[in-house]
Amino acid sequence: MTSETTTEHKPTIGATGRKIIYDEDGKPCRSCNTLLDFQMATGKLPISSSSSSKQPPKTIPTPVSNLIEDEYKQDPPDVELLGRSSWTFIHSLCAKYPTQPSNEDKEQISSFFKMLGRMYPCDWCAKDFTKYLQENKLDNSSNEGLNMWLCGAHNAVNKKIGKKEFDCQLWKKRWKDGWD
């Protein structure tokens, strides 16, 4: 099976039982679906006959009291969890940035990064990011420019905390298209 499918063969329900979300071009949205559902929708996993049905599988709801005890009863994130979660969100956001952004797109992404430098929960991290923004002009001219700039910013942090730097030429595979 190829990753290109016609409209009539697109699954509506993924392997996880969730509805598969497609973008405006009719392609499965990587950020909107679980990895398993995305792989199924792109033809990297076989589509079972029950997966393409219109109805999700019936599930038994979990009582709210169990959710409070289990899922929601977590400590606030430490700097490592906050960092990983933030980078995941920021890279995913920037991967969706337009190839040819409008002036409004450029203003909004600039405002977003300025806000991070002021309001990020780790004060030291926020100040350090603000300094990085002042010394390294944000490239909001295109999707490629923004993501290369962001990769450089992330690598600057990785270097400071003793982590291996990421090869920025691979950003699309990591954050946009996948590794295949």
ZANUKOL-654589 format. One line per 10 residues: for each residue x, y, z of N, C-alpha, C. Coordinates in Angstrom, 1 decimal. Atoms other than C-alpha are relative to their C-alpha. Layout:
% residues N
X Y Z X Y Z X Y Z ~ ...
END
This chain:
% residues 180
0.8 -1.2 0.0 0.0 0.0 0.0 0.9 1.2 0.0 ~ -0.7 -1.2 0.1 1.3 3.4 -0.9 -0.5 1.0 1.1 ~ 0.4 -1.0 -1.0 1.2 6.5 1.4 -1.1 0.9 -0.6 ~ 1.0 -0.8 0.6 -1.0 8.2 -1.2 -1.3 -0.9 -0.1 ~ 1.2 0.7 0.1 -4.6 7.2 -0.9 -1.1 0.9 -0.6 ~ 1.0 -0.8 0.6 -7.7 8.3 -2.7 -1.0 0.3 1.1 ~ 0.9 -0.5 -1.0 -10.5 10.1 -0.8 -0.9 -1.2 0.5 ~ 0.9 1.0 -0.3 -12.7 7.0 -0.9 0.6 -1.1 0.9 ~ -0.7 1.0 -0.8 -10.0 4.8 0.8 0.6 0.5 1.2 ~ -0.6 -0.6 -1.2 -9.1 7.2 3.6 -0.8 -0.6 1.2
0.7 0.5 -1.2 -9.8 5.6 7.0 -0.5 1.2 0.8 ~ 0.6 -1.0 -0.8 -12.0 7.7 9.2 0.3 -0.2 1.5 ~ -0.3 0.4 -1.4 -11.2 5.9 12.5 1.3 -0.7 0.0 ~ -1.3 0.6 0.0 -7.7 5.0 13.4 0.1 -1.2 0.9 ~ -0.3 1.2 -0.7 -6.2 2.0 15.1 -0.3 0.1 1.5 ~ 0.3 -0.2 -1.4 -6.7 3.6 18.5 -1.5 0.3 0.3 ~ 1.4 -0.3 -0.2 -10.4 4.2 17.9 -0.3 1.5 -0.1 ~ 0.3 -1.4 0.1 -10.0 7.9 17.5 -0.2 0.4 -1.5 ~ 0.2 -0.5 1.3 -11.2 9.9 14.5 1.3 0.5 -0.6 ~ -1.2 -0.5 0.7 -8.4 10.5 12.0 -0.3 1.4 -0.5
0.1 -1.4 0.4 -7.9 14.3 11.4 0.9 0.2 -1.3 ~ -0.7 -0.3 1.2 -6.9 15.4 7.9 0.1 1.5 -0.2 ~ -0.2 -1.4 0.1 -5.4 18.8 7.0 -0.8 0.5 -1.2 ~ 0.8 -0.6 1.1 -6.8 21.2 4.4 0.4 -0.6 -1.4 ~ -0.4 0.7 1.2 -4.8 19.3 1.7 -0.5 -1.4 -0.1 ~ 0.5 1.4 0.0 -6.5 16.0 2.6 1.1 -1.0 0.5 ~ -1.0 0.9 -0.6 -3.3 14.6 4.2 -0.2 -0.2 1.5 ~ 0.1 0.2 -1.5 -3.3 13.1 7.7 0.8 1.0 0.7 ~ -0.7 -1.0 -0.8 -2.3 15.8 10.2 0.9 -0.8 1.0 ~ -0.9 0.7 -0.9 0.8 14.5 12.0 -0.2 0.5 1.5
0.1 -0.6 -1.3 0.3 16.8 15.0 -1.4 -0.3 0.6 ~ 1.4 0.1 -0.4 -3.5 16.1 15.2 -0.4 -1.5 0.3 ~ 0.3 1.5 -0.1 -3.3 12.2 15.3 1.1 -0.6 0.8 ~ -1.0 0.8 -0.7 -1.6 9.6 17.4 1.0 -0.5 -1.0 ~ -0.9 0.6 1.0 1.5 8.1 15.8 -0.6 -1.2 -0.7 ~ 0.6 1.2 0.5 -0.3 4.8 15.4 -1.1 0.3 -1.1 ~ 1.1 -0.3 0.9 -3.3 6.4 13.7 0.6 0.7 -1.3 ~ -0.7 -0.7 1.1 -1.0 8.6 11.5 0.6 -1.0 -0.9 ~ -0.7 1.0 0.8 1.0 5.6 10.4 -1.1 -0.8 -0.8 ~ 1.1 0.7 0.7 -2.3 3.8 9.5 -0.5 0.8 -1.1
0.5 -0.9 1.0 -3.6 6.8 7.6 0.9 0.2 -1.2 ~ -1.0 -0.3 1.1 -0.4 7.2 5.6 0.4 -1.3 -0.7 ~ -0.3 1.3 0.6 -0.3 3.5 4.7 1.2 -0.7 0.5 ~ -1.2 0.7 -0.6 2.6 2.5 6.9 -0.4 -1.1 0.9 ~ 0.6 1.1 -0.8 0.3 0.2 8.9 -1.2 -0.5 -0.8 ~ 1.1 0.4 0.8 -2.3 -2.0 7.3 -1.3 0.5 0.6 ~ 1.3 -0.5 -0.5 -5.9 -0.8 7.6 -0.9 -1.2 0.1 ~ 0.9 1.1 -0.2 -8.2 -3.3 9.2 -1.4 0.4 -0.4 ~ 1.4 -0.4 0.4 -11.8 -3.5 8.1 -0.8 0.7 1.0 ~ 0.7 -0.7 -1.0 -13.0 -2.3 11.4 0.5 1.4 0.2
-0.6 -1.3 -0.1 -10.7 0.7 11.3 -0.6 1.0 -0.9 ~ 0.5 -1.0 0.9 -12.3 2.3 8.3 -1.5 0.2 0.2 ~ 1.4 -0.2 -0.3 -15.8 2.1 9.8 -0.2 1.5 0.5 ~ 0.4 -1.3 -0.4 -17.6 5.3 10.6 -0.1 0.2 1.6 ~ 0.3 0.0 -1.4 -18.2 4.4 14.3 1.2 -0.4 0.8 ~ -1.1 0.4 -0.8 -15.5 4.5 16.9 -0.4 -1.2 0.9 ~ 0.3 1.1 -0.9 -15.3 1.4 19.2 -0.7 0.5 1.3 ~ 0.6 -0.4 -1.2 -17.5 1.6 22.3 1.0 -0.2 1.1 ~ -0.9 0.1 -1.2 -15.5 2.3 25.5 -0.8 0.3 1.2 ~ 0.6 -0.2 -1.3 -16.5 2.3 29.1 0.7 1.3 0.6
-0.6 -1.2 -0.6 -16.0 5.8 30.6 0.7 -0.3 1.4 ~ -0.7 0.1 -1.3 -13.5 6.0 33.5 -0.7 1.0 1.0 ~ 0.6 -1.0 -0.9 -15.1 7.5 36.6 1.0 1.1 0.3 ~ -0.8 -1.2 -0.3 -13.9 11.0 37.4 0.9 -0.2 1.2 ~ -0.8 0.2 -1.2 -12.7 10.0 40.8 1.3 -0.7 -0.3 ~ -1.3 0.8 0.3 -10.2 7.5 39.3 0.9 1.0 -0.8 ~ -0.8 -0.9 0.8 -9.0 10.2 36.9 0.8 1.0 1.0 ~ -0.6 -0.9 -1.0 -8.3 12.6 39.8 1.1 -0.7 0.7 ~ -1.0 0.8 -0.8 -6.4 9.9 41.7 1.2 -0.3 -0.9 ~ -1.0 0.5 0.8 -4.4 8.8 38.7 0.6 1.0 -0.9
-0.5 -0.9 1.1 -4.0 11.1 35.7 0.3 1.4 0.5 ~ -0.2 -1.4 -0.3 -4.4 14.5 37.3 0.9 0.2 1.3 ~ -0.8 -0.2 -1.2 -2.5 13.8 40.5 1.5 -0.1 -0.2 ~ -1.4 -0.1 0.3 0.9 14.8 39.4 0.6 1.2 0.6 ~ -0.7 -1.2 -0.5 3.5 17.2 40.7 0.2 0.9 -1.1 ~ -0.3 -1.0 1.0 4.2 20.4 38.9 1.3 -0.5 -0.8 ~ -1.1 0.5 0.8 6.8 19.8 36.1 1.3 0.7 0.5 ~ -1.3 -0.5 -0.3 10.5 20.2 36.9 0.6 0.6 -1.3 ~ -0.6 -0.7 1.1 12.9 22.0 34.6 0.2 -0.9 -1.2 ~ -0.2 0.9 1.2 13.6 18.9 32.5 -1.3 -0.4 -0.7
1.3 0.3 0.7 9.9 17.9 31.9 -0.5 1.3 -0.7 ~ 0.5 -1.3 0.6 9.0 21.6 31.3 0.8 0.3 -1.3 ~ -0.8 -0.2 1.2 11.9 21.9 28.8 -0.4 -0.9 -1.1 ~ 0.3 1.0 1.1 11.1 18.7 26.9 -1.4 0.3 -0.6 ~ 1.4 -0.3 0.4 7.4 19.6 26.8 -0.1 1.3 -0.8 ~ 0.0 -1.3 0.6 8.1 23.2 25.8 0.6 -0.1 -1.4 ~ -0.6 0.1 1.3 10.5 22.3 23.0 -0.9 -0.8 -1.0 ~ 0.9 0.8 0.8 8.1 19.7 21.7 -1.1 0.9 -0.6 ~ 1.1 -0.9 0.5 5.3 22.2 21.5 0.5 1.1 -1.0 ~ -0.6 -1.1 0.8 7.5 25.0 20.1 0.4 -0.5 -1.4
-0.4 0.6 1.3 9.0 22.8 17.4 -1.2 -0.4 -0.9 ~ 1.2 0.4 0.8 5.6 21.4 16.4 -0.8 1.3 -0.5 ~ 0.7 -1.3 0.4 4.1 25.0 16.3 0.8 0.6 -1.2 ~ -0.8 -0.6 1.1 7.0 26.2 14.1 0.0 -0.8 -1.3 ~ 0.1 0.9 1.2 6.8 23.2 11.8 -1.2 0.3 -0.9 ~ 1.2 -0.4 0.7 3.3 24.5 10.8 0.0 1.4 -0.5 ~ -0.1 -1.4 0.5 4.5 28.0 10.1 0.0 0.1 -1.5 ~ 0.1 0.0 1.5 3.7 29.1 6.5 1.4 0.1 -0.7 ~ -1.2 -0.1 0.8 6.3 28.8 3.8 0.2 1.4 -0.4 ~ 0.0 -1.4 0.4 5.4 32.3 2.7 -0.9 0.7 1.0
0.9 -0.6 -1.0 4.1 34.0 5.9 -0.4 1.4 -0.3 ~ 0.6 -1.4 0.1 1.9 37.1 5.9 0.7 0.9 1.0 ~ -0.6 -1.0 -1.0 3.0 40.2 7.8 -0.6 -0.4 1.4 ~ 0.6 0.4 -1.3 0.5 39.1 10.5 0.6 -1.2 0.6 ~ -0.7 1.3 -0.4 2.1 35.6 10.7 1.3 0.4 0.7 ~ -1.3 -0.4 -0.5 5.5 37.3 11.2 -0.1 0.7 1.3 ~ 0.2 -0.7 -1.3 4.2 39.6 13.9 -0.4 -0.9 1.1 ~ 0.5 1.0 -1.1 2.4 36.8 15.8 1.1 -0.9 0.5 ~ -1.0 0.9 -0.4 5.4 34.5 15.8 1.1 0.8 0.8 ~ -1.0 -0.9 -0.7 7.7 37.4 16.9 -0.6 0.2 1.4
0.6 -0.2 -1.3 5.2 38.2 19.7 0.1 -1.2 0.9 ~ -0.1 1.3 -0.7 5.1 34.5 20.7 1.3 -0.2 0.7 ~ -1.3 0.2 -0.6 8.8 34.3 21.2 0.4 1.1 1.1 ~ -0.3 -1.0 -1.1 9.0 37.6 23.1 -0.8 -0.3 1.2 ~ 0.8 0.4 -1.2 6.2 36.4 25.4 0.7 -1.2 0.7 ~ -0.7 1.1 -0.7 8.2 33.2 26.1 1.1 0.5 0.8 ~ -1.1 -0.6 -0.7 11.1 35.3 27.1 -0.4 0.8 1.3 ~ 0.5 -0.7 -1.2 8.9 37.2 29.6 -0.7 -0.9 1.0 ~ 0.9 0.8 -0.9 6.6 34.5 30.9 0.3 -1.4 0.2 ~ -0.3 1.4 -0.2 8.3 31.2 30.7 0.2 -0.3 1.5
0.0 0.3 -1.4 7.9 29.5 34.1 1.4 -0.1 0.7 ~ -1.4 0.0 -0.6 11.7 29.0 34.7 0.6 1.4 -0.3 ~ -0.4 -1.4 0.2 12.8 32.6 35.3 1.4 0.1 -0.6 ~ -1.4 -0.1 0.5 16.5 31.9 34.6 -0.1 -0.4 -1.5 ~ 0.1 0.4 1.4 15.5 30.1 31.3 -0.6 1.1 -0.8 ~ 0.6 -1.1 0.7 13.3 33.0 30.3 1.0 1.1 -0.3 ~ -1.0 -1.1 0.1 16.0 35.6 30.9 1.1 -0.5 -1.0 ~ -1.0 0.5 0.9 18.5 33.4 29.0 -0.5 0.0 -1.5 ~ 0.6 0.0 1.3 16.1 33.0 26.1 -0.2 1.5 -0.6 ~ 0.1 -1.4 0.4 15.5 36.8 26.0 1.3 0.5 -0.5
-1.3 -0.4 0.4 19.2 37.3 25.8 0.4 -0.6 -1.4 ~ -0.2 0.6 1.3 19.4 34.8 22.9 -0.7 0.7 -1.1 ~ 0.8 -0.8 1.0 16.6 36.7 21.1 0.7 1.3 -0.4 ~ -0.7 -1.2 0.2 18.6 39.9 21.5 1.2 -0.1 -0.9 ~ -1.3 0.3 0.6 21.8 38.4 20.2 -0.1 -0.7 -1.4 ~ 0.2 0.8 1.2 20.3 36.2 17.4 -1.4 0.3 -0.6 ~ 1.2 -0.5 0.6 17.7 37.9 15.2 -0.9 -1.2 -0.4 ~ 1.0 0.9 0.4 14.5 35.8 14.8 -0.1 0.0 -1.5 ~ 0.2 0.1 1.4 14.2 34.6 11.2 -1.5 -0.5 -0.2 ~ 1.4 0.3 0.2 10.4 34.8 10.6 -0.4 0.1 -1.5
0.2 -0.2 1.5 10.8 35.1 6.8 -0.6 -1.1 -0.7 ~ 0.5 1.2 0.7 9.8 31.6 6.0 0.0 -1.2 1.0 ~ 0.0 1.2 -0.8 9.1 28.1 7.4 1.4 -0.5 0.2 ~ -1.3 0.5 -0.1 12.6 27.0 6.7 0.9 0.9 0.9 ~ -0.8 -1.0 -0.8 14.2 30.2 8.1 -0.3 -0.1 1.5 ~ 0.4 0.0 -1.4 12.2 30.0 11.3 0.4 -1.3 0.7 ~ -0.4 1.3 -0.6 12.9 26.3 11.9 1.5 -0.2 0.1 ~ -1.5 0.0 -0.2 16.6 26.7 11.3 0.4 0.9 1.1 ~ -0.3 -0.9 -1.1 16.7 29.6 13.7 -0.4 -0.7 1.3 ~ 0.4 0.7 -1.2 14.7 27.6 16.3 1.0 -1.2 0.3
-1.0 1.1 -0.3 17.1 24.6 15.9 1.2 0.6 0.6 ~ -1.2 -0.7 -0.5 20.0 27.0 16.5 -0.2 0.4 1.5 ~ 0.3 -0.4 -1.4 18.3 28.3 19.7 -0.1 -1.2 0.9 ~ 0.0 1.2 -0.8 17.6 24.8 20.9 1.4 -0.6 0.2 ~ -1.4 0.5 -0.1 21.2 23.7 20.2 0.8 0.9 1.0 ~ -0.7 -0.8 -1.0 22.4 26.7 22.2 -0.3 -0.4 1.4 ~ 0.4 0.5 -1.3 20.4 25.4 25.2 0.6 -1.3 0.2 ~ -0.6 1.4 -0.2 21.6 21.8 24.6 1.5 0.1 0.4 ~ -1.4 -0.2 -0.3 25.2 23.0 24.6 0.2 0.5 1.5 ~ -0.1 -0.5 -1.4 24.7 24.9 27.9 -0.3 -1.1 1.0
0.3 1.0 -1.0 23.2 21.9 29.6 0.7 -1.4 -0.2 ~ -0.8 1.2 0.3 25.7 19.4 28.2 -0.6 -1.1 -0.8 ~ 0.6 1.0 0.9 23.5 17.7 25.7 0.6 0.1 -1.4 ~ -0.4 0.1 1.4 24.4 16.6 22.2 -0.8 1.0 -0.9 ~ 0.7 -0.9 0.9 23.6 19.2 19.5 -0.7 -0.8 -1.1 ~ 0.8 0.7 1.0 21.0 18.2 16.9 0.4 0.6 -1.4 ~ -0.3 -0.4 1.3 21.8 18.3 13.2 -1.2 0.7 -0.6 ~ 1.1 -0.9 0.5 19.6 21.2 12.0 -0.5 -0.4 -1.4 ~ 0.4 0.4 1.3 19.5 19.8 8.5 -1.1 -1.1 0.0 ~ 1.0 1.1 -0.2 17.3 17.0 9.9 -1.3 0.5 0.6
1.2 -0.5 -0.7 14.6 19.3 11.4 -1.3 -0.4 -0.6 ~ 1.3 0.4 0.6 11.9 18.4 8.9 -0.3 -1.4 0.3 ~ 0.3 1.4 -0.4 12.3 14.7 9.6 -0.4 -0.1 1.4 ~ 0.3 0.1 -1.4 12.2 15.3 13.3 -1.4 0.6 0.4 ~ 1.1 -0.8 -0.4 9.4 17.8 13.5 -1.2 0.2 -1.0 ~ 1.1 -0.3 1.0 7.4 17.9 10.3 -0.4 -1.3 -0.8 ~ 0.3 1.1 0.9 7.6 14.9 7.9 0.1 -1.4 0.6 ~ -0.3 1.3 -0.6 8.8 12.0 10.1 1.2 -0.7 -0.6 ~ -1.3 0.7 0.5 11.7 9.6 9.6 -0.3 -1.1 -1.0 ~ 0.4 1.1 0.9 9.8 7.0 7.4 0.2 -1.3 0.6
END
